Amino acid sequence: MAKISPKRGSLSTVIRSFKSIVTKNSRKINPNFKWQPRFYDRIIRNNNELNRIRNYIVNNPKIWKRDRNNM
């Protein structure tokens, strides 16, 4: 198992540690804290990708009503 486990200092280990610390501290404030289900972490690799994601964040709420009407 040691060969396939994430290595110390790897990105997956850093993210797992970050999320663990956030969870522990958040549960001191709100014992029901949970991470949002059904999402994925994404590494933003350049400015074009960053701008595309920013655009999505800004514009996505604008289509919520339209999406709800289609349900």
N, CA, C and O atoms as a GROMACS GRO file, in nm:
protein
  284
    1MET      N    1   0.082  -0.120   0.000
    1MET     CA    2   0.000   0.000   0.000
    1MET      C    3   0.087   0.127   0.000
    1MET      O    4   0.047   0.229  -0.055
    2ALA      N    5   0.203   0.119   0.060
    2ALA     CA    6   0.288   0.237   0.069
    2ALA      C    7   0.328   0.288  -0.069
    2ALA      O    8   0.349   0.408  -0.087
    3LYS      N    9   0.338   0.198  -0.166
    3LYS     CA   10   0.378   0.239  -0.300
    3LYS      C   11   0.270   0.321  -0.370
    3LYS      O   12   0.301   0.408  -0.452
    4ILE      N   13   0.143   0.295  -0.339
    4ILE     CA   14   0.035   0.366  -0.408
    4ILE      C   15  -0.027   0.476  -0.324
    4ILE      O   16  -0.112   0.551  -0.374
    5SER      N   17   0.012   0.489  -0.197
    5SER     CA   18  -0.041   0.594  -0.110
    5SER      C   19   0.018   0.728  -0.151
    5SER      O   20   0.131   0.735  -0.198
    6PRO      N   21  -0.060   0.837  -0.131
    6PRO     CA   22  -0.006   0.970  -0.162
    6PRO      C   23   0.120   0.997  -0.079
    6PRO      O   24   0.126   0.964   0.039
    7LYS      N   25   0.215   1.057  -0.141
    7LYS     CA   26   0.344   1.085  -0.075
    7LYS      C   27   0.337   1.216   0.002
    7LYS      O   28   0.265   1.308  -0.035
    8ARG      N   29   0.414   1.222   0.109
    8ARG     CA   30   0.422   1.342   0.190
    8ARG      C   31   0.461   1.462   0.102
    8ARG      O   32   0.556   1.454   0.025
    9GLY      N   33   0.386   1.571   0.116
    9GLY     CA   34   0.415   1.691   0.038
    9GLY      C   35   0.350   1.693  -0.099
    9GLY      O   36   0.357   1.795  -0.168
   10SER      N   37   0.286   1.584  -0.140
   10SER     CA   38   0.218   1.582  -0.270
   10SER      C   39   0.093   1.670  -0.262
   10SER      O   40   0.043   1.698  -0.153
   11LEU      N   41   0.043   1.711  -0.375
   11LEU     CA   42  -0.074   1.798  -0.379
   11LEU      C   43  -0.194   1.732  -0.310
   11LEU      O   44  -0.265   1.799  -0.234
   12SER      N   45  -0.216   1.604  -0.334
   12SER     CA   46  -0.331   1.538  -0.272
   12SER      C   47  -0.316   1.534  -0.120
   12SER      O   48  -0.416   1.546  -0.049
   13THR      N   49  -0.196   1.517  -0.070
   13THR     CA   50  -0.174   1.517   0.075
   13THR      C   51  -0.195   1.656   0.133
   13THR      O   52  -0.254   1.671   0.240
   14VAL      N   53  -0.148   1.758   0.064
   14VAL     CA   54  -0.167   1.896   0.110
   14VAL      C   55  -0.315   1.931   0.114
   14VAL      O   56  -0.362   1.989   0.212
   15ILE      N   57  -0.390   1.896   0.011
   15ILE     CA   58  -0.533   1.926   0.007
   15ILE      C   59  -0.607   1.849   0.117
   15ILE      O   60  -0.693   1.905   0.185
   16ARG      N   61  -0.573   1.722   0.133
   16ARG     CA   62  -0.638   1.643   0.238
   16ARG      C   63  -0.611   1.704   0.375
   16ARG      O   64  -0.701   1.711   0.458
   17SER      N   65  -0.487   1.748   0.400
   17SER     CA   66  -0.454   1.811   0.528
   17SER      C   67  -0.530   1.941   0.547
   17SER      O   68  -0.582   1.968   0.655
   18PHE      N   69  -0.536   2.023   0.442
   18PHE     CA   70  -0.610   2.149   0.447
   18PHE      C   71  -0.756   2.125   0.483
   18PHE      O   72  -0.811   2.190   0.571
   19LYS      N   73  -0.818   2.030   0.413
   19LYS     CA   74  -0.959   2.003   0.436
   19LYS      C   75  -0.982   1.946   0.576
   19LYS      O   76  -1.085   1.974   0.638
   20SER      N   77  -0.889   1.870   0.626
   20SER     CA   78  -0.900   1.815   0.760
   20SER      C   79  -0.896   1.927   0.865
   20SER      O   80  -0.978   1.930   0.957
   21ILE      N   81  -0.801   2.018   0.850
   21ILE     CA   82  -0.789   2.130   0.945
   21ILE      C   83  -0.913   2.219   0.939
   21ILE      O   84  -0.966   2.258   1.042
   22VAL      N   85  -0.959   2.251   0.818
   22VAL     CA   86  -1.079   2.334   0.802
   22VAL      C   87  -1.199   2.265   0.866
   22VAL      O   88  -1.277   2.330   0.935
   23THR      N   89  -1.214   2.136   0.845
   23THR     CA   90  -1.326   2.061   0.902
   23THR      C   91  -1.323   2.067   1.054
   23THR      O   92  -1.424   2.097   1.117
   24LYS      N   93  -1.208   2.038   1.114
   24LYS     CA   94  -1.197   2.039   1.260
   24LYS      C   95  -1.231   2.176   1.318
   24LYS      O   96  -1.304   2.186   1.416
   25ASN      N   97  -1.177   2.283   1.258
   25ASN     CA   98  -1.202   2.417   1.310
   25ASN      C   99  -1.345   2.463   1.283
   25ASN      O  100  -1.405   2.530   1.367
   26SER      N  101  -1.399   2.428   1.169
   26SER     CA  102  -1.536   2.467   1.136
   26SER      C  103  -1.637   2.400   1.227
   26SER      O  104  -1.738   2.459   1.262
   27ARG      N  105  -1.610   2.276   1.264
   27ARG     CA  106  -1.702   2.204   1.353
   27ARG      C  107  -1.701   2.258   1.495
   27ARG      O  108  -1.792   2.229   1.572
   28LYS      N  109  -1.600   2.336   1.530
   28LYS     CA  110  -1.602   2.406   1.660
   28LYS      C  111  -1.706   2.517   1.657
   28LYS      O  112  -1.768   2.548   1.759
   29ILE      N  113  -1.727   2.576   1.541
   29ILE     CA  114  -1.825   2.683   1.522
   29ILE      C  115  -1.961   2.624   1.491
   29ILE      O  116  -2.062   2.664   1.549
   30ASN      N  117  -1.964   2.530   1.400
   30ASN     CA  118  -2.089   2.466   1.357
   30ASN      C  119  -2.065   2.316   1.353
   30ASN      O  120  -2.003   2.265   1.259
   31PRO      N  121  -2.116   2.244   1.454
   31PRO     CA  122  -2.092   2.099   1.459
   31PRO      C  123  -2.145   2.023   1.337
   31PRO      O  124  -2.104   1.910   1.312
   32ASN      N  125  -2.236   2.084   1.262
   32ASN     CA  126  -2.293   2.017   1.145
   32ASN      C  127  -2.220   2.048   1.015
   32ASN      O  128  -2.268   2.016   0.906
   33PHE      N  129  -2.103   2.111   1.026
   33PHE     CA  130  -2.027   2.146   0.905
   33PHE      C  131  -2.001   2.023   0.820
   33PHE      O  132  -1.964   1.918   0.871
   34LYS      N  133  -2.022   2.038   0.689
   34LYS     CA  134  -1.991   1.933   0.592
   34LYS      C  135  -1.940   2.000   0.465
   34LYS      O  136  -1.977   2.113   0.433
   35TRP      N  137  -1.856   1.929   0.394
   35TRP     CA  138  -1.813   1.977   0.264
   35TRP      C  139  -1.926   1.955   0.164
   35TRP      O  140  -2.003   1.860   0.176
   36GLN      N  141  -1.934   2.043   0.067
   36GLN     CA  142  -2.037   2.032  -0.036
   36GLN      C  143  -2.020   1.901  -0.111
   36GLN      O  144  -1.910   1.868  -0.156
   37PRO      N  145  -2.129   1.825  -0.125
   37PRO     CA  146  -2.117   1.699  -0.200
   37PRO      C  147  -2.113   1.725  -0.351
   37PRO      O  148  -2.150   1.832  -0.399
   38ARG      N  149  -2.068   1.627  -0.422
   38ARG     CA  150  -2.067   1.628  -0.569
   38ARG      C  151  -1.994   1.747  -0.628
   38ARG      O  152  -2.051   1.823  -0.706
   39PHE      N  153  -1.874   1.762  -0.593
   39PHE     CA  154  -1.791   1.865  -0.654
   39PHE      C  155  -1.654   1.804  -0.679
   39PHE      O  156  -1.624   1.695  -0.630
   40TYR      N  157  -1.573   1.872  -0.753
   40TYR     CA  158  -1.437   1.824  -0.773
   40TYR      C  159  -1.341   1.941  -0.760
   40TYR      O  160  -1.372   2.054  -0.795
   41ASP      N  161  -1.224   1.910  -0.708
   41ASP     CA  162  -1.118   2.009  -0.699
   41ASP      C  163  -1.058   2.029  -0.836
   41ASP      O  164  -1.047   1.935  -0.915
   42ARG      N  165  -1.020   2.150  -0.865
   42ARG     CA  166  -0.962   2.180  -0.995
   42ARG      C  167  -0.842   2.271  -0.975
   42ARG      O  168  -0.850   2.370  -0.903
   43ILE      N  169  -0.733   2.238  -1.037
   43ILE     CA  170  -0.615   2.322  -1.036
   43ILE      C  171  -0.624   2.415  -1.156
   43ILE      O  172  -0.633   2.370  -1.270
   44ILE      N  173  -0.621   2.545  -1.130
   44ILE     CA  174  -0.628   2.645  -1.236
   44ILE      C  175  -0.486   2.668  -1.286
   44ILE      O  176  -0.398   2.710  -1.210
   45ARG      N  177  -0.465   2.639  -1.413
   45ARG     CA  178  -0.330   2.633  -1.466
   45ARG      C  179  -0.284   2.758  -1.542
   45ARG      O  180  -0.165   2.775  -1.566
   46ASN      N  181  -0.378   2.846  -1.582
   46ASN     CA  182  -0.336   2.965  -1.654
   46ASN      C  183  -0.445   3.072  -1.646
   46ASN      O  184  -0.554   3.045  -1.596
   47ASN      N  185  -0.416   3.192  -1.694
   47ASN     CA  186  -0.510   3.303  -1.685
   47ASN      C  187  -0.636   3.281  -1.768
   47ASN      O  188  -0.744   3.324  -1.727
   48ASN      N  189  -0.624   3.216  -1.882
   48ASN     CA  190  -0.743   3.189  -1.963
   48ASN      C  191  -0.841   3.101  -1.887
   48ASN      O  192  -0.962   3.126  -1.887
   49GLU      N  193  -0.789   2.998  -1.824
   49GLU     CA  194  -0.876   2.909  -1.746
   49GLU      C  195  -0.935   2.983  -1.626
   49GLU      O  196  -1.053   2.965  -1.595
   50LEU      N  197  -0.856   3.065  -1.560
   50LEU     CA  198  -0.904   3.144  -1.448
   50LEU      C  199  -1.018   3.236  -1.492
   50LEU      O  200  -1.119   3.246  -1.423
   51ASN      N  201  -1.002   3.303  -1.605
   51ASN     CA  202  -1.106   3.394  -1.654
   51ASN      C  203  -1.232   3.318  -1.694
   51ASN      O  204  -1.343   3.368  -1.673
   52ARG      N  205  -1.217   3.200  -1.752
   52ARG     CA  206  -1.333   3.119  -1.789
   52ARG      C  207  -1.411   3.077  -1.664
   52ARG      O  208  -1.534   3.079  -1.663
   53ILE      N  209  -1.340   3.039  -1.559
   53ILE     CA  210  -1.405   2.998  -1.434
   53ILE      C  211  -1.471   3.118  -1.367
   53ILE      O  212  -1.582   3.106  -1.315
   54ARG      N  213  -1.404   3.232  -1.367
   54ARG     CA  214  -1.465   3.353  -1.310
   54ARG      C  215  -1.594   3.388  -1.384
   54ARG      O  216  -1.694   3.423  -1.322
   55ASN      N  217  -1.591   3.378  -1.515
   55ASN     CA  218  -1.708   3.407  -1.596
   55ASN      C  219  -1.823   3.312  -1.560
   55ASN      O  220  -1.938   3.353  -1.548
   56TYR      N  221  -1.790   3.186  -1.544
   56TYR     CA  222  -1.891   3.087  -1.505
   56TYR      C  223  -1.952   3.123  -1.369
   56TYR      O  224  -2.074   3.118  -1.353
   57ILE      N  225  -1.869   3.160  -1.273
   57ILE     CA  226  -1.918   3.194  -1.138
   57ILE      C  227  -2.010   3.315  -1.144
   57ILE      O  228  -2.114   3.316  -1.078
   58VAL      N  229  -1.975   3.414  -1.221
   58VAL     CA  230  -2.056   3.536  -1.231
   58VAL      C  231  -2.187   3.509  -1.305
   58VAL      O  232  -2.292   3.557  -1.263
   59ASN      N  233  -2.181   3.433  -1.413
   59ASN     CA  234  -2.298   3.416  -1.498
   59ASN      C  235  -2.388   3.299  -1.462
   59ASN      O  236  -2.505   3.298  -1.501
   60ASN      N  237  -2.339   3.203  -1.389
   60ASN     CA  238  -2.419   3.085  -1.358
   60ASN      C  239  -2.549   3.118  -1.284
   60ASN      O  240  -2.653   3.065  -1.322
   61PRO      N  241  -2.548   3.203  -1.181
   61PRO     CA  242  -2.675   3.234  -1.113
   61PRO      C  243  -2.781   3.296  -1.205
   61PRO      O  244  -2.901   3.284  -1.179
   62LYS      N  245  -2.736   3.361  -1.310
   62LYS     CA  246  -2.831   3.424  -1.403
   62LYS      C  247  -2.918   3.322  -1.474
   62LYS      O  248  -3.028   3.354  -1.517
   63ILE      N  249  -2.870   3.200  -1.488
   63ILE     CA  250  -2.948   3.099  -1.560
   63ILE      C  251  -3.027   3.006  -1.467
   63ILE      O  252  -3.097   2.917  -1.515
   64TRP      N  253  -3.017   3.025  -1.336
   64TRP     CA  254  -3.087   2.939  -1.242
   64TRP      C  255  -3.237   2.939  -1.265
   64TRP      O  256  -3.301   2.834  -1.266
   65LYS      N  257  -3.293   3.057  -1.282
   65LYS     CA  258  -3.438   3.064  -1.301
   65LYS      C  259  -3.478   2.988  -1.428
   65LYS      O  260  -3.576   2.914  -1.426
   66ARG      N  261  -3.405   3.007  -1.534
   66ARG     CA  262  -3.434   2.936  -1.658
   66ARG      C  263  -3.425   2.785  -1.637
   66ARG      O  264  -3.509   2.710  -1.686
   67ASP      N  265  -3.323   2.741  -1.565
   67ASP     CA  266  -3.307   2.598  -1.538
   67ASP      C  267  -3.422   2.545  -1.454
   67ASP      O  268  -3.471   2.435  -1.480
   68ARG      N  269  -3.466   2.620  -1.355
   68ARG     CA  270  -3.578   2.576  -1.271
   68ARG      C  271  -3.708   2.565  -1.351
   68ARG      O  272  -3.790   2.478  -1.324
   69ASN      N  273  -3.724   2.654  -1.448
   69ASN     CA  274  -3.844   2.650  -1.531
   69ASN      C  275  -3.848   2.528  -1.622
   69ASN      O  276  -3.955   2.486  -1.666
   70ASN      N  277  -3.731   2.471  -1.650
   70ASN     CA  278  -3.723   2.354  -1.737
   70ASN      C  279  -3.743   2.223  -1.662
   70ASN      O  280  -3.748   2.117  -1.725
   71MET      N  281  -3.754   2.228  -1.532
   71MET     CA  282  -3.768   2.105  -1.452
   71MET      C  283  -3.910   2.056  -1.454
   71MET      O  284  -3.941   1.954  -1.393
   0.00000   0.00000   0.00000
